[in-house]
Amino acid sequence: MKRRHLSLRSRTSISQKLPTDLEEKVTPFKQFVTDLREENEFNDDFIINMDETPAFFDSDTITIQFL
């Protein structure tokens, strides 16, 4: 591993509580985005999801990373 400049990394757990007013925040934002799309005539084909999603291969807790 050292020769190939690899390192083992353990997945950490991040725990957060959702805000109590989540629905009150999400609903107006969703409506704002919908209105903006309709106003500017954006086609659904031009909307994509850009979230970062971790990928773990064959392990639930350990990944290998290049240094």
PQR file of N, CA, C, O and H, with PARSE charges and radii, in Angstrom:
ATOM      1  N   MET A   1       0.831  -1.180   0.000 -0.4000 1.5000
ATOM      2  CA  MET A   1       0.000   0.000   0.000 -0.0000 2.0000
ATOM      3  C   MET A   1       0.882   1.252   0.000  0.5500 1.7000
ATOM      4  O   MET A   1       0.610   2.207  -0.728 -0.5500 1.4000
ATOM      5  N   LYS A   2       1.926   1.244   0.809 -0.4000 1.5000
ATOM      6  CA  LYS A   2       2.807   2.405   0.893 -0.0000 2.0000
ATOM      7  C   LYS A   2       3.514   2.641  -0.440  0.5500 1.7000
ATOM      8  O   LYS A   2       3.642   3.776  -0.898 -0.5500 1.4000
ATOM      9  H   LYS A   2       2.147   0.468   1.401  0.4000 1.0000
ATOM     10  N   ARG A   3       3.967   1.549  -1.052 -0.4000 1.5000
ATOM     11  CA  ARG A   3       4.687   1.651  -2.320 -0.0000 2.0000
ATOM     12  C   ARG A   3       3.797   2.238  -3.416  0.5500 1.7000
ATOM     13  O   ARG A   3       4.279   2.946  -4.299 -0.5500 1.4000
ATOM     14  H   ARG A   3       3.862   0.626  -0.680  0.4000 1.0000
ATOM     15  N   ARG A   4       2.518   1.944  -3.356 -0.4000 1.5000
ATOM     16  CA  ARG A   4       1.565   2.426  -4.374 -0.0000 2.0000
ATOM     17  C   ARG A   4       0.872   3.727  -3.957  0.5500 1.7000
ATOM     18  O   ARG A   4      -0.035   4.212  -4.634 -0.5500 1.4000
ATOM     19  H   ARG A   4       2.126   1.368  -2.638  0.4000 1.0000
ATOM     20  N   HIS A   5       1.321   4.274  -2.832 -0.4000 1.5000
ATOM     21  CA  HIS A   5       0.765   5.539  -2.310 -0.0000 2.0000
ATOM     22  C   HIS A   5      -0.737   5.433  -2.062  0.5500 1.7000
ATOM     23  O   HIS A   5      -1.519   6.295  -2.460 -0.5500 1.4000
ATOM     24  H   HIS A   5       2.058   3.880  -2.282  0.4000 1.0000
ATOM     25  N   LEU A   6      -1.108   4.350  -1.394 -0.4000 1.5000
ATOM     26  CA  LEU A   6      -2.508   4.136  -1.044 -0.0000 2.0000
ATOM     27  C   LEU A   6      -2.672   4.201   0.465  0.5500 1.7000
ATOM     28  O   LEU A   6      -1.728   3.974   1.222 -0.5500 1.4000
ATOM     29  H   LEU A   6      -0.473   3.649  -1.070  0.4000 1.0000
ATOM     30  N   SER A   7      -3.868   4.511   0.878 -0.4000 1.5000
ATOM     31  CA  SER A   7      -4.155   4.597   2.301 -0.0000 2.0000
ATOM     32  C   SER A   7      -5.560   4.068   2.564  0.5500 1.7000
ATOM     33  O   SER A   7      -6.468   4.277   1.759 -0.5500 1.4000
ATOM     34  H   SER A   7      -4.635   4.695   0.263  0.4000 1.0000
ATOM     35  N   LEU A   8      -5.736   3.386   3.687 -0.4000 1.5000
ATOM     36  CA  LEU A   8      -7.067   2.926   4.084 -0.0000 2.0000
ATOM     37  C   LEU A   8      -7.772   4.049   4.824  0.5500 1.7000
ATOM     38  O   LEU A   8      -7.188   4.698   5.692 -0.5500 1.4000
ATOM     39  H   LEU A   8      -4.998   3.216   4.341  0.4000 1.0000
ATOM     40  N   ARG A   9      -9.010   4.269   4.481 -0.4000 1.5000
ATOM     41  CA  ARG A   9      -9.815   5.291   5.146 -0.0000 2.0000
ATOM     42  C   ARG A   9     -11.075   4.642   5.694  0.5500 1.7000
ATOM     43  O   ARG A   9     -11.699   3.807   5.040 -0.5500 1.4000
ATOM     44  H   ARG A   9      -9.484   3.741   3.776  0.4000 1.0000
ATOM     45  N   SER A  10     -11.432   5.035   6.889 -0.4000 1.5000
ATOM     46  CA  SER A  10     -12.665   4.540   7.488 -0.0000 2.0000
ATOM     47  C   SER A  10     -13.772   5.555   7.292  0.5500 1.7000
ATOM     48  O   SER A  10     -13.577   6.761   7.441 -0.5500 1.4000
ATOM     49  H   SER A  10     -10.925   5.713   7.421  0.4000 1.0000
ATOM     50  N   ARG A  11     -14.914   5.045   6.960 -0.4000 1.5000
ATOM     51  CA  ARG A  11     -16.078   5.908   6.780 -0.0000 2.0000
ATOM     52  C   ARG A  11     -16.513   6.430   8.137  0.5500 1.7000
ATOM     53  O   ARG A  11     -16.571   5.679   9.111 -0.5500 1.4000
ATOM     54  H   ARG A  11     -15.073   4.065   6.839  0.4000 1.0000
ATOM     55  N   THR A  12     -16.812   7.687   8.196 -0.4000 1.5000
ATOM     56  CA  THR A  12     -17.305   8.272   9.438 -0.0000 2.0000
ATOM     57  C   THR A  12     -18.809   8.433   9.336  0.5500 1.7000
ATOM     58  O   THR A  12     -19.369   8.458   8.239 -0.5500 1.4000
ATOM     59  H   THR A  12     -16.765   8.297   7.404  0.4000 1.0000
ATOM     60  N   SER A  13     -19.442   8.537  10.452 -0.4000 1.5000
ATOM     61  CA  SER A  13     -20.883   8.762  10.433 -0.0000 2.0000
ATOM     62  C   SER A  13     -21.157  10.211  10.824  0.5500 1.7000
ATOM     63  O   SER A  13     -20.636  10.723  11.815 -0.5500 1.4000
ATOM     64  H   SER A  13     -18.987   8.516  11.343  0.4000 1.0000
ATOM     65  N   ILE A  14     -21.971  10.835  10.030 -0.4000 1.5000
ATOM     66  CA  ILE A  14     -22.368  12.212  10.313 -0.0000 2.0000
ATOM     67  C   ILE A  14     -23.850  12.169  10.650  0.5500 1.7000
ATOM     68  O   ILE A  14     -24.669  11.683   9.870 -0.5500 1.4000
ATOM     69  H   ILE A  14     -22.393  10.420   9.225  0.4000 1.0000
ATOM     70  N   SER A  15     -24.164  12.669  11.786 -0.4000 1.5000
ATOM     71  CA  SER A  15     -25.544  12.629  12.225 -0.0000 2.0000
ATOM     72  C   SER A  15     -26.034  14.040  12.516  0.5500 1.7000
ATOM     73  O   SER A  15     -25.472  14.755  13.346 -0.5500 1.4000
ATOM     74  H   SER A  15     -23.499  13.064  12.419  0.4000 1.0000
ATOM     75  N   GLN A  16     -27.070  14.415  11.831 -0.4000 1.5000
ATOM     76  CA  GLN A  16     -27.665  15.726  12.057 -0.0000 2.0000
ATOM     77  C   GLN A  16     -29.166  15.555  12.201  0.5500 1.7000
ATOM     78  O   GLN A  16     -29.774  14.685  11.578 -0.5500 1.4000
ATOM     79  H   GLN A  16     -27.527  13.834  11.158  0.4000 1.0000
ATOM     80  N   LYS A  17     -29.738  16.387  13.018 -0.4000 1.5000
ATOM     81  CA  LYS A  17     -31.188  16.398  13.149 -0.0000 2.0000
ATOM     82  C   LYS A  17     -31.759  17.342  12.104  0.5500 1.7000
ATOM     83  O   LYS A  17     -31.220  18.419  11.849 -0.5500 1.4000
ATOM     84  H   LYS A  17     -29.244  17.094  13.524  0.4000 1.0000
ATOM     85  N   LEU A  18     -32.858  16.912  11.510 -0.4000 1.5000
ATOM     86  CA  LEU A  18     -33.529  17.781  10.550 -0.0000 2.0000
ATOM     87  C   LEU A  18     -34.173  18.944  11.285  0.5500 1.7000
ATOM     88  O   LEU A  18     -34.647  18.776  12.408 -0.5500 1.4000
ATOM     89  H   LEU A  18     -33.295  16.037  11.717  0.4000 1.0000
ATOM     90  N   PRO A  19     -34.198  20.122  10.670 -0.5600 1.5000
ATOM     91  CA  PRO A  19     -34.843  21.254  11.330  0.2800 2.0000
ATOM     92  C   PRO A  19     -36.339  20.987  11.496  0.5500 1.7000
ATOM     93  O   PRO A  19     -36.957  20.317  10.669 -0.5500 1.4000
ATOM     94  N   THR A  20     -36.894  21.507  12.549 -0.4000 1.5000
ATOM     95  CA  THR A  20     -38.318  21.274  12.809 -0.0000 2.0000
ATOM     96  C   THR A  20     -39.196  21.943  11.762  0.5500 1.7000
ATOM     97  O   THR A  20     -40.318  21.501  11.514 -0.5500 1.4000
ATOM     98  H   THR A  20     -36.392  22.051  13.221  0.4000 1.0000
ATOM     99  N   ASP A  21     -38.695  22.999  11.152 -0.4000 1.5000
ATOM    100  CA  ASP A  21     -39.484  23.710  10.148 -0.0000 2.0000
ATOM    101  C   ASP A  21     -39.060  23.347   8.720  0.5500 1.7000
ATOM    102  O   ASP A  21     -39.143  24.176   7.814 -0.5500 1.4000
ATOM    103  H   ASP A  21     -37.784  23.359  11.353  0.4000 1.0000
ATOM    104  N   LEU A  22     -38.611  22.120   8.531 -0.4000 1.5000
ATOM    105  CA  LEU A  22     -38.121  21.683   7.232 -0.0000 2.0000
ATOM    106  C   LEU A  22     -39.177  21.847   6.141  0.5500 1.7000
ATOM    107  O   LEU A  22     -38.899  22.432   5.095 -0.5500 1.4000
ATOM    108  H   LEU A  22     -38.543  21.447   9.267  0.4000 1.0000
ATOM    109  N   GLU A  23     -40.361  21.347   6.373 -0.4000 1.5000
ATOM    110  CA  GLU A  23     -41.429  21.444   5.373 -0.0000 2.0000
ATOM    111  C   GLU A  23     -41.744  22.898   5.038  0.5500 1.7000
ATOM    112  O   GLU A  23     -42.017  23.223   3.882 -0.5500 1.4000
ATOM    113  H   GLU A  23     -40.587  20.871   7.223  0.4000 1.0000
ATOM    114  N   GLU A  24     -41.709  23.768   6.034 -0.4000 1.5000
ATOM    115  CA  GLU A  24     -42.002  25.186   5.810 -0.0000 2.0000
ATOM    116  C   GLU A  24     -40.935  25.834   4.934  0.5500 1.7000
ATOM    117  O   GLU A  24     -41.222  26.811   4.242 -0.5500 1.4000
ATOM    118  H   GLU A  24     -41.487  23.504   6.973  0.4000 1.0000
ATOM    119  N   LYS A  25     -39.718  25.311   4.950 -0.4000 1.5000
ATOM    120  CA  LYS A  25     -38.632  25.853   4.130 -0.0000 2.0000
ATOM    121  C   LYS A  25     -38.599  25.217   2.741  0.5500 1.7000
ATOM    122  O   LYS A  25     -38.352  25.899   1.746 -0.5500 1.4000
ATOM    123  H   LYS A  25     -39.485  24.518   5.512  0.4000 1.0000
ATOM    124  N   VAL A  26     -38.846  23.915   2.677 -0.4000 1.5000
ATOM    125  CA  VAL A  26     -38.727  23.194   1.417 -0.0000 2.0000
ATOM    126  C   VAL A  26     -39.856  23.550   0.446  0.5500 1.7000
ATOM    127  O   VAL A  26     -39.612  23.756  -0.743 -0.5500 1.4000
ATOM    128  H   VAL A  26     -39.047  23.360   3.485  0.4000 1.0000
ATOM    129  N   THR A  27     -41.057  23.619   0.939 -0.4000 1.5000
ATOM    130  CA  THR A  27     -42.207  23.864   0.071 -0.0000 2.0000
ATOM    131  C   THR A  27     -42.103  25.191  -0.686  0.5500 1.7000
ATOM    132  O   THR A  27     -42.294  25.195  -1.903 -0.5500 1.4000
ATOM    133  H   THR A  27     -41.255  23.452   1.905  0.4000 1.0000
ATOM    134  N   PRO A  28     -41.812  26.314  -0.027 -0.5600 1.5000
ATOM    135  CA  PRO A  28     -41.675  27.566  -0.788  0.2800 2.0000
ATOM    136  C   PRO A  28     -40.496  27.545  -1.771  0.5500 1.7000
ATOM    137  O   PRO A  28     -40.585  28.114  -2.859 -0.5500 1.4000
ATOM    138  N   PHE A  29     -39.400  26.893  -1.389 -0.4000 1.5000
ATOM    139  CA  PHE A  29     -38.259  26.820  -2.298 -0.0000 2.0000
ATOM    140  C   PHE A  29     -38.617  26.014  -3.541  0.5500 1.7000
ATOM    141  O   PHE A  29     -38.282  26.409  -4.658 -0.5500 1.4000
ATOM    142  H   PHE A  29     -39.328  26.431  -0.505  0.4000 1.0000
ATOM    143  N   LYS A  30     -39.292  24.895  -3.351 -0.4000 1.5000
ATOM    144  CA  LYS A  30     -39.693  24.074  -4.487 -0.0000 2.0000
ATOM    145  C   LYS A  30     -40.621  24.856  -5.414  0.5500 1.7000
ATOM    146  O   LYS A  30     -40.498  24.769  -6.636 -0.5500 1.4000
ATOM    147  H   LYS A  30     -39.564  24.574  -2.444  0.4000 1.0000
ATOM    148  N   GLN A  31     -41.531  25.606  -4.844 -0.4000 1.5000
ATOM    149  CA  GLN A  31     -42.443  26.413  -5.652 -0.0000 2.0000
ATOM    150  C   GLN A  31     -41.683  27.511  -6.394  0.5500 1.7000
ATOM    151  O   GLN A  31     -41.988  27.802  -7.551 -0.5500 1.4000
ATOM    152  H   GLN A  31     -41.630  25.677  -3.852  0.4000 1.0000
ATOM    153  N   PHE A  32     -40.698  28.121  -5.738 -0.4000 1.5000
ATOM    154  CA  PHE A  32     -39.866  29.146  -6.369 -0.0000 2.0000
ATOM    155  C   PHE A  32     -39.146  28.584  -7.587  0.5500 1.7000
ATOM    156  O   PHE A  32     -39.129  29.209  -8.648 -0.5500 1.4000
ATOM    157  H   PHE A  32     -40.450  27.885  -4.798  0.4000 1.0000
ATOM    158  N   VAL A  33     -38.551  27.400  -7.435 -0.4000 1.5000
ATOM    159  CA  VAL A  33     -37.823  26.770  -8.542 -0.0000 2.0000
ATOM    160  C   VAL A  33     -38.783  26.417  -9.673  0.5500 1.7000
ATOM    161  O   VAL A  33     -38.466  26.631 -10.843 -0.5500 1.4000
ATOM    162  H   VAL A  33     -38.564  26.893  -6.574  0.4000 1.0000
ATOM    163  N   THR A  34     -39.939  25.885  -9.338 -0.4000 1.5000
ATOM    164  CA  THR A  34     -40.934  25.537 -10.352 -0.0000 2.0000
ATOM    165  C   THR A  34     -41.381  26.779 -11.121  0.5500 1.7000
ATOM    166  O   THR A  34     -41.467  26.755 -12.349 -0.5500 1.4000
ATOM    167  H   THR A  34     -40.196  25.712  -8.387  0.4000 1.0000
ATOM    168  N   ASP A  35     -41.659  27.845 -10.411 -0.4000 1.5000
ATOM    169  CA  ASP A  35     -42.070  29.099 -11.056 -0.0000 2.0000
ATOM    170  C   ASP A  35     -40.971  29.637 -11.968  0.5500 1.7000
ATOM    171  O   ASP A  35     -41.241  30.097 -13.077 -0.5500 1.4000
ATOM    172  H   ASP A  35     -41.589  27.864  -9.414  0.4000 1.0000
ATOM    173  N   LEU A  36     -39.755  29.575 -11.497 -0.4000 1.5000
ATOM    174  CA  LEU A  36     -38.615  30.059 -12.286 -0.0000 2.0000
ATOM    175  C   LEU A  36     -38.442  29.234 -13.564  0.5500 1.7000
ATOM    176  O   LEU A  36     -38.164  29.779 -14.632 -0.5500 1.4000
ATOM    177  H   LEU A  36     -39.536  29.201 -10.596  0.4000 1.0000
ATOM    178  N   ARG A  37     -38.610  27.930 -13.443 -0.4000 1.5000
ATOM    179  CA  ARG A  37     -38.526  27.058 -14.621 -0.0000 2.0000
ATOM    180  C   ARG A  37     -39.592  27.412 -15.642  0.5500 1.7000
ATOM    181  O   ARG A  37     -39.314  27.520 -16.836 -0.5500 1.4000
ATOM    182  H   ARG A  37     -38.836  27.487 -12.576  0.4000 1.0000
ATOM    183  N   GLU A  38     -40.812  27.591 -15.162 -0.4000 1.5000
ATOM    184  CA  GLU A  38     -41.916  27.900 -16.072 -0.0000 2.0000
ATOM    185  C   GLU A  38     -41.737  29.278 -16.698  0.5500 1.7000
ATOM    186  O   GLU A  38     -42.002  29.468 -17.885 -0.5500 1.4000
ATOM    187  H   GLU A  38     -41.037  27.503 -14.192  0.4000 1.0000
ATOM    188  N   GLU A  39     -41.292  30.224 -15.902 -0.4000 1.5000
ATOM    189  CA  GLU A  39     -41.088  31.586 -16.386 -0.0000 2.0000
ATOM    190  C   GLU A  39     -40.039  31.642 -17.492  0.5500 1.7000
ATOM    191  O   GLU A  39     -40.196  32.381 -18.464 -0.5500 1.4000
ATOM    192  H   GLU A  39     -41.077  30.069 -14.938  0.4000 1.0000
ATOM    193  N   ASN A  40     -38.970  30.860 -17.344 -0.4000 1.5000
ATOM    194  CA  ASN A  40     -37.882  30.866 -18.321 -0.0000 2.0000
ATOM    195  C   ASN A  40     -37.966  29.722 -19.324  0.5500 1.7000
ATOM    196  O   ASN A  40     -37.078  29.544 -20.158 -0.5500 1.4000
ATOM    197  H   ASN A  40     -38.842  30.260 -16.554  0.4000 1.0000
ATOM    198  N   GLU A  41     -39.043  28.953 -19.231 -0.4000 1.5000
ATOM    199  CA  GLU A  41     -39.311  27.847 -20.154 -0.0000 2.0000
ATOM    200  C   GLU A  41     -38.150  26.855 -20.238  0.5500 1.7000
ATOM    201  O   GLU A  41     -37.750  26.442 -21.327 -0.5500 1.4000
ATOM    202  H   GLU A  41     -39.764  29.098 -18.554  0.4000 1.0000
ATOM    203  N   PHE A  42     -37.617  26.480 -19.075 -0.4000 1.5000
ATOM    204  CA  PHE A  42     -36.568  25.461 -19.026 -0.0000 2.0000
ATOM    205  C   PHE A  42     -37.197  24.096 -19.208  0.5500 1.7000
ATOM    206  O   PHE A  42     -38.180  23.761 -18.548 -0.5500 1.4000
ATOM    207  H   PHE A  42     -37.942  26.815 -18.191  0.4000 1.0000
ATOM    208  N   ASN A  43     -36.630  23.317 -20.098 -0.4000 1.5000
ATOM    209  CA  ASN A  43     -37.090  21.958 -20.329 -0.0000 2.0000
ATOM    210  C   ASN A  43     -36.476  21.051 -19.261  0.5500 1.7000
ATOM    211  O   ASN A  43     -35.345  21.277 -18.831 -0.5500 1.4000
ATOM    212  H   ASN A  43     -35.831  23.589 -20.634  0.4000 1.0000
ATOM    213  N   ASP A  44     -37.209  20.037 -18.835 -0.4000 1.5000
ATOM    214  CA  ASP A  44     -36.702  19.092 -17.833 -0.0000 2.0000
ATOM    215  C   ASP A  44     -35.419  18.398 -18.286  0.5500 1.7000
ATOM    216  O   ASP A  44     -34.632  17.957 -17.448 -0.5500 1.4000
ATOM    217  H   ASP A  44     -38.127  19.853 -19.184  0.4000 1.0000
ATOM    218  N   ASP A  45     -35.198  18.296 -19.583 -0.4000 1.5000
ATOM    219  CA  ASP A  45     -33.985  17.644 -20.105 -0.0000 2.0000
ATOM    220  C   ASP A  45     -32.716  18.399 -19.735  0.5500 1.7000
ATOM    221  O   ASP A  45     -31.624  17.833 -19.790 -0.5500 1.4000
ATOM    222  H   ASP A  45     -35.837  18.654 -20.264  0.4000 1.0000
ATOM    223  N   PHE A  46     -32.845  19.664 -19.359 -0.4000 1.5000
ATOM    224  CA  PHE A  46     -31.678  20.472 -19.031 -0.0000 2.0000
ATOM    225  C   PHE A  46     -31.415  20.557 -17.525  0.5500 1.7000
ATOM    226  O   PHE A  46     -30.538  21.299 -17.082 -0.5500 1.4000
ATOM    227  H   PHE A  46     -33.732  20.123 -19.314  0.4000 1.0000
ATOM    228  N   ILE A  47     -32.166  19.808 -16.760 -0.4000 1.5000
ATOM    229  CA  ILE A  47     -32.008  19.826 -15.310 -0.0000 2.0000
ATOM    230  C   ILE A  47     -31.398  18.502 -14.871  0.5500 1.7000
ATOM    231  O   ILE A  47     -31.916  17.428 -15.177 -0.5500 1.4000
ATOM    232  H   ILE A  47     -32.879  19.205 -17.119  0.4000 1.0000
ATOM    233  N   ILE A  48     -30.271  18.601 -14.138 -0.4000 1.5000
ATOM    234  CA  ILE A  48     -29.593  17.398 -13.660 -0.0000 2.0000
ATOM    235  C   ILE A  48     -29.283  17.539 -12.177  0.5500 1.7000
ATOM    236  O   ILE A  48     -29.317  18.640 -11.628 -0.5500 1.4000
ATOM    237  H   ILE A  48     -29.850  19.474 -13.890  0.4000 1.0000
ATOM    238  N   ASN A  49     -28.984  16.438 -11.546 -0.4000 1.5000
ATOM    239  CA  ASN A  49     -28.627  16.419 -10.135 -0.0000 2.0000
ATOM    240  C   ASN A  49     -27.110  16.408 -10.022  0.5500 1.7000
ATOM    241  O   ASN A  49     -26.451  15.556 -10.618 -0.5500 1.4000
ATOM    242  H   ASN A  49     -28.956  15.543 -11.991  0.4000 1.0000
ATOM    243  N   MET A  50     -26.547  17.352  -9.259 -0.4000 1.5000
ATOM    244  CA  MET A  50     -25.092  17.458  -9.139 -0.0000 2.0000
ATOM    245  C   MET A  50     -24.613  17.167  -7.713  0.5500 1.7000
ATOM    246  O   MET A  50     -23.542  17.632  -7.324 -0.5500 1.4000
ATOM    247  H   MET A  50     -27.083  18.044  -8.775  0.4000 1.0000
ATOM    248  N   ASP A  51     -25.374  16.419  -6.938 -0.4000 1.5000
ATOM    249  CA  ASP A  51     -24.936  16.072  -5.586 -0.0000 2.0000
ATOM    250  C   ASP A  51     -23.725  15.161  -5.648  0.5500 1.7000
ATOM    251  O   ASP A  51     -23.587  14.355  -6.568 -0.5500 1.4000
ATOM    252  H   ASP A  51     -26.244  16.041  -7.255  0.4000 1.0000
ATOM    253  N   GLU A  52     -22.857  15.296  -4.670 -0.4000 1.5000
ATOM    254  CA  GLU A  52     -21.731  14.382  -4.560 -0.0000 2.0000
ATOM    255  C   GLU A  52     -22.196  13.153  -3.791  0.5500 1.7000
ATOM    256  O   GLU A  52     -22.737  13.267  -2.692 -0.5500 1.4000
ATOM    257  H   GLU A  52     -22.970  15.951  -3.923  0.4000 1.0000
ATOM    258  N   THR A  53     -21.986  12.003  -4.364 -0.4000 1.5000
ATOM    259  CA  THR A  53     -22.403  10.761  -3.723 -0.0000 2.0000
ATOM    260  C   THR A  53     -21.187   9.870  -3.533  0.5500 1.7000
ATOM    261  O   THR A  53     -20.527   9.515  -4.510 -0.5500 1.4000
ATOM    262  H   THR A  53     -21.546  11.910  -5.257  0.4000 1.0000
ATOM    263  N   PRO A  54     -20.875   9.500  -2.293 -0.5600 1.5000
ATOM    264  CA  PRO A  54     -19.733   8.616  -2.089  0.2800 2.0000
ATOM    265  C   PRO A  54     -20.039   7.214  -2.616  0.5500 1.7000
ATOM    266  O   PRO A  54     -21.177   6.749  -2.561 -0.5500 1.4000
ATOM    267  N   ALA A  55     -19.016   6.563  -3.120 -0.4000 1.5000
ATOM    268  CA  ALA A  55     -19.169   5.200  -3.615 -0.0000 2.0000
ATOM    269  C   ALA A  55     -18.245   4.284  -2.826  0.5500 1.7000
ATOM    270  O   ALA A  55     -17.034   4.505  -2.784 -0.5500 1.4000
ATOM    271  H   ALA A  55     -18.091   6.941  -3.165  0.4000 1.0000
ATOM    272  N   PHE A  56     -18.802   3.275  -2.212 -0.4000 1.5000
ATOM    273  CA  PHE A  56     -18.015   2.310  -1.459 -0.0000 2.0000
ATOM    274  C   PHE A  56     -18.113   0.978  -2.180  0.5500 1.7000
ATOM    275  O   PHE A  56     -19.207   0.461  -2.406 -0.5500 1.4000
ATOM    276  H   PHE A  56     -19.785   3.095  -2.246  0.4000 1.0000
ATOM    277  N   PHE A  57     -16.962   0.427  -2.539 -0.4000 1.5000
ATOM    278  CA  PHE A  57     -16.946  -0.812  -3.298 -0.0000 2.0000
ATOM    279  C   PHE A  57     -16.628  -1.998  -2.401  0.5500 1.7000
ATOM    280  O   PHE A  57     -15.527  -2.102  -1.862 -0.5500 1.4000
ATOM    281  H   PHE A  57     -16.073   0.847  -2.355  0.4000 1.0000
ATOM    282  N   ASP A  58     -17.598  -2.891  -2.246 -0.4000 1.5000
ATOM    283  CA  ASP A  58     -17.412  -4.152  -1.553 -0.0000 2.0000
ATOM    284  C   ASP A  58     -17.028  -4.000  -0.087  0.5500 1.7000
ATOM    285  O   ASP A  58     -16.474  -4.933   0.493 -0.5500 1.4000
ATOM    286  H   ASP A  58     -18.493  -2.806  -2.684  0.4000 1.0000
ATOM    287  N   SER A  59     -17.298  -2.881   0.515 -0.4000 1.5000
ATOM    288  CA  SER A  59     -17.000  -2.696   1.934 -0.0000 2.0000
ATOM    289  C   SER A  59     -17.972  -1.681   2.518  0.5500 1.7000
ATOM    290  O   SER A  59     -18.307  -0.679   1.887 -0.5500 1.4000
ATOM    291  H   SER A  59     -17.749  -2.123   0.043  0.4000 1.0000
ATOM    292  N   ASP A  60     -18.408  -1.959   3.715 -0.4000 1.5000
ATOM    293  CA  ASP A  60     -19.330  -1.032   4.365 -0.0000 2.0000
ATOM    294  C   ASP A  60     -18.619   0.037   5.177  0.5500 1.7000
ATOM    295  O   ASP A  60     -19.197   1.085   5.468 -0.5500 1.4000
ATOM    296  H   ASP A  60     -18.136  -2.774   4.228  0.4000 1.0000
ATOM    297  N   THR A  61     -17.358  -0.221   5.547 -0.4000 1.5000
ATOM    298  CA  THR A  61     -16.712   0.713   6.464 -0.0000 2.0000
ATOM    299  C   THR A  61     -15.344   1.228   6.019  0.5500 1.7000
ATOM    300  O   THR A  61     -14.889   2.249   6.533 -0.5500 1.4000
ATOM    301  H   THR A  61     -16.889  -1.072   5.310  0.4000 1.0000
ATOM    302  N   ILE A  62     -14.678   0.559   5.084 -0.4000 1.5000
ATOM    303  CA  ILE A  62     -13.315   0.952   4.740 -0.0000 2.0000
ATOM    304  C   ILE A  62     -13.195   1.198   3.238  0.5500 1.7000
ATOM    305  O   ILE A  62     -13.720   0.428   2.434 -0.5500 1.4000
ATOM    306  H   ILE A  62     -15.048  -0.271   4.667  0.4000 1.0000
ATOM    307  N   THR A  63     -12.504   2.271   2.865 -0.4000 1.5000
ATOM    308  CA  THR A  63     -12.225   2.548   1.463 -0.0000 2.0000
ATOM    309  C   THR A  63     -10.724   2.713   1.291  0.5500 1.7000
ATOM    310  O   THR A  63      -9.998   2.894   2.269 -0.5500 1.4000
ATOM    311  H   THR A  63     -12.078   2.896   3.518  0.4000 1.0000
ATOM    312  N   ILE A  64     -10.260   2.653   0.056 -0.4000 1.5000
ATOM    313  CA  ILE A  64      -8.848   2.858  -0.259 -0.0000 2.0000
ATOM    314  C   ILE A  64      -8.732   4.152  -1.041  0.5500 1.7000
ATOM    315  O   ILE A  64      -9.508   4.403  -1.963 -0.5500 1.4000
ATOM    316  H   ILE A  64     -10.850   2.506  -0.739  0.4000 1.0000
ATOM    317  N   GLN A  65      -7.760   4.974  -0.670 -0.4000 1.5000
ATOM    318  CA  GLN A  65      -7.612   6.282  -1.286 -0.0000 2.0000
ATOM    319  C   GLN A  65      -6.171   6.506  -1.697  0.5500 1.7000
ATOM    320  O   GLN A  65      -5.243   6.099  -0.998 -0.5500 1.4000
ATOM    321  H   GLN A  65      -7.129   4.770   0.079  0.4000 1.0000
ATOM    322  N   PHE A  66      -5.987   7.165  -2.850 -0.4000 1.5000
ATOM    323  CA  PHE A  66      -4.650   7.555  -3.279 -0.0000 2.0000
ATOM    324  C   PHE A  66      -4.192   8.720  -2.405  0.5500 1.7000
ATOM    325  O   PHE A  66      -4.980   9.618  -2.107 -0.5500 1.4000
ATOM    326  H   PHE A  66      -6.740   7.496  -3.417  0.4000 1.0000
ATOM    327  N   LEU A  67      -2.932   8.711  -1.996 -0.4000 1.5000
ATOM    328  CA  LEU A  67      -2.386   9.808  -1.204 -0.0000 2.0000
ATOM    329  C   LEU A  67      -1.979  10.940  -2.099  0.5500 1.7000
ATOM    330  O   LEU A  67      -1.493  11.964  -1.617 -0.5500 1.4000
ATOM    331  H   LEU A  67      -2.293   7.981  -2.238  0.4000 1.0000
TER
END
